[in-house]
Amino acid sequence: MNFQNIQLDTTNHSSLDIYQSNTDTALPGIVVVGGGSYKQLRERDTERVALQFATQAFQSFVVNYPTEEQKNYAEAKEAIVEAFDYKKTCGSAKSRFR
């Protein structure tokens, strides 16, 4: 499995973690948007979930959005949009997603 962290926007502290299986076969993907209340993103809500799906033949993506002092509802929504835009424009050229 390959892991990659893509900075989506450094001003609002958003990024996309990609857990990509080493295969030439196109696999379904799942996007994990963990947390709630903008307090913090916990590993059990993000990385663990992504890794569990990755072991079940999924390409997994974790959206990291602004929390705590940087929390902002509009920027969190923008981080999710940017993650999907990245997957559509950059990710599909490099990866095998369905």
Secondary structure in CASP SS format (residue, H / E / C, confidence):
PFRMAT SS
TARGET T0000
AUTHOR 0000-0000-0000
METHOD secondary structure of the structure
MODEL  1
M C 1.00
N E 1.00
F E 1.00
Q E 1.00
N E 1.00
I E 1.00
Q E 1.00
L E 1.00
D E 1.00
T C 1.00
T C 1.00
N C 1.00
H C 1.00
S E 1.00
S E 1.00
L E 1.00
D E 1.00
I E 1.00
Y E 1.00
Q E 1.00
S C 1.00
N C 1.00
T C 1.00
D C 1.00
T C 1.00
A C 1.00
L E 1.00
P C 1.00
G E 1.00
I E 1.00
V E 1.00
V E 1.00
V C 1.00
G C 1.00
G C 1.00
G C 1.00
S C 1.00
Y C 1.00
K C 1.00
Q C 1.00
L C 1.00
R C 1.00
E H 1.00
R H 1.00
D H 1.00
T C 1.00
E H 1.00
R H 1.00
V H 1.00
A H 1.00
L H 1.00
Q H 1.00
F H 1.00
A H 1.00
T C 1.00
Q C 1.00
A C 1.00
F C 1.00
Q E 1.00
S E 1.00
F E 1.00
V E 1.00
V E 1.00
N E 1.00
Y C 1.00
P C 1.00
T C 1.00
E H 1.00
E H 1.00
Q H 1.00
K C 1.00
N C 1.00
Y H 1.00
A H 1.00
E H 1.00
A H 1.00
K H 1.00
E H 1.00
A H 1.00
I H 1.00
V H 1.00
E H 1.00
A H 1.00
F H 1.00
D H 1.00
Y H 1.00
K H 1.00
K H 1.00
T H 1.00
C H 1.00
G H 1.00
S H 1.00
A H 1.00
K H 1.00
S C 1.00
R C 1.00
F E 1.00
R C 1.00
END
